Amino acid sequence: MFSQRLFLQDLIPGIRNVTSRCLSTNNGIKTEKVLVVSKLSRFEFEKKKFKDLTNNQVLDTLRQRGTDIEKMIRYHDLHKKFEENVVNTFENLGVSVKVVNRYSYTPEDVANADVVIPTGGDGTFLLAASMINDNKKPVIGLNSDPNRSEGYLCLPKRYSTNVRDAVERLNKGDFTWLMRSRIRTTLLVCGEQNLVPKYLHDSEFDCFPRQTDGIAKEKVSKVLPCLALNEVFVGETLSARVSHLQMRLNGSTENTNLKCSGICISTGTGSTSWHLSINRLPVQNVAELLRLIDIDPTEGKDSLATVLSDIYNKNLIFNADDRRMSYTIRELISAAVWPDPKGIKPRGFARKIEIKSNCFEASLVIDGGVSFSFNDGTTALLEIRPEDALRTVVF
């Protein structure tokens, strides 16, 4: 067994990053009008698809398809019970509450609310944040199912069963503001039609971008209406197709030509999500490296391979309020002439990133939910600005 003798906090910036706070507490959050953004359950989604059928007919259809009906209804009821508890808690304190979901959520709802409360998991939190384009409106997540959802963006799991305690802390100002950095994306593209968003969670969504008519149009530059709280991904929509991209970092005048499986650009908030999954170093890989240099390659819980893997992976996480972005070039093709020129690292930090597409049917996707066409000739400029941060709290 490997005996670890070093303090991990001295080795892992990721641990300090997770626990960092950016602002002091205040006198409490105004909660006269609360907007609850409800998680869209699987059952609600299916009912939306089969809108001409009764509930029983929908269930019969799903049963014939092989869906686990009992499990689906159980989780639907669990979420709805939690949501009802949140609403009742606020209403019992004299607060006006409005409940919306993915299909009914509007910017007007945000404008009329003092605070936005997503009830669900991280996906619902991202949905709630997507309508907020300044750093003034607080967003506070409550995890409706902490047994199945990690809820990195939500309040600690204990408040899922003590909603009133959380509300009282918010009212007293017993919290710390955390201004989560978000990525602003500006597209330079031919034709306004290429700036129309496509929503990936829409049941009718066609995942392939529409082809243009091939007629040259004047270039249009536009800041996209969606800020990325987690990440921006660019690449071919068909994952098996190679993405041809040009990339420039921090205002450089030199383009690097890339062949890869796309590029993921992450915030500190997103560093616990897709960014971590892409870059995670498995214990198996570390063990194989140790074996090659004749060191014990055991993969057990307390092995050297496990400890080294854990140190590396935690170090991938960085501050939610960091104004740098971390880019990851997925499966970068490194051959005789690629990348061109040589020297770019497959992963690194930057404050400004410019990517030009040489792709056939590509997309630029924000937080896994909103997609824009990103075909040949389109350029994206990505940056973080303090006025775009998302106002959240930590206890």
Stockholm file with secondary structure:
# STOCKHOLM 1.0

chainA/1-395         MFSQRLFLQDLIPGIRNVTSRCLSTNNGIKTEKVLVVSKLSRFEFEKKKFKDLTNNQVLDTLRQRGTDIEKMIRYHDLHKKFEENVVNTFENLGVSVKVVNRYSYTPEDVANADVVIPTGGDGTFLLAASMINDNKKPVIGLNSDPNRSEGYLCLPKRYSTNVRDAVERLNKGDFTWLMRSRIRTTLLVCGEQNLVPKYLHDSEFDCFPRQTDGIAKEKVSKVLPCLALNEVFVGETLSARVSHLQMRLNGSTENTNLKCSGICISTGTGSTSWHLSINRLPVQNVAELLRLIDIDPTEGKDSLATVLSDIYNKNLIFNADDRRMSYTIRELISAAVWPDPKGIKPRGFARKIEIKSNCFEASLVIDGGVSFSFNDGTTALLEIRPEDALRTVVF
#=GR chainA/1-395 SS CCCCCSCHHHHCHHHHHHTCCCSCCCSCCCCSEEEEEECCCHHHHHHHHTTTSCHHHHHHHHHHHTCCHHHHHHHHHHHHHHHHHHHHHHHHTTCEEEEECTTTCCHHHHHTCSEEEEEESHHHHHHHHHTCCSSSSBBCBEESCTTTCCCTTBSCGGGGSCHHHHHHHHHHTCSEEEEECCEEEEEEEESGGGGCCEETTSTTCCSSCCCCCSCCCCEEEEECSCCBSSEEEEEESSTTSCEEEEEEETTCSCCEEEEESCEEEECTGGGGTHHHHHHCCCHHHHHHHHHHTTSCCCCSTTSHHHHHHHHHHHTTCCCTTCSCEEEEETTCCCSSSCSBSSCCCSEEEESEEEEEECCSSEEEEETTTEEEECCTTCEEEEEECGGGCEEEEEC
#=GC SS_cons         CCCCCSCHHHHCHHHHHHTCCCSCCCSCCCCSEEEEEECCCHHHHHHHHTTTSCHHHHHHHHHHHTCCHHHHHHHHHHHHHHHHHHHHHHHHTTCEEEEECTTTCCHHHHHTCSEEEEEESHHHHHHHHHTCCSSSSBBCBEESCTTTCCCTTBSCGGGGSCHHHHHHHHHHTCSEEEEECCEEEEEEEESGGGGCCEETTSTTCCSSCCCCCSCCCCEEEEECSCCBSSEEEEEESSTTSCEEEEEEETTCSCCEEEEESCEEEECTGGGGTHHHHHHCCCHHHHHHHHHHTTSCCCCSTTSHHHHHHHHHHHTTCCCTTCSCEEEEETTCCCSSSCSBSSCCCSEEEESEEEEEECCSSEEEEETTTEEEECCTTCEEEEEECGGGCEEEEEC
//
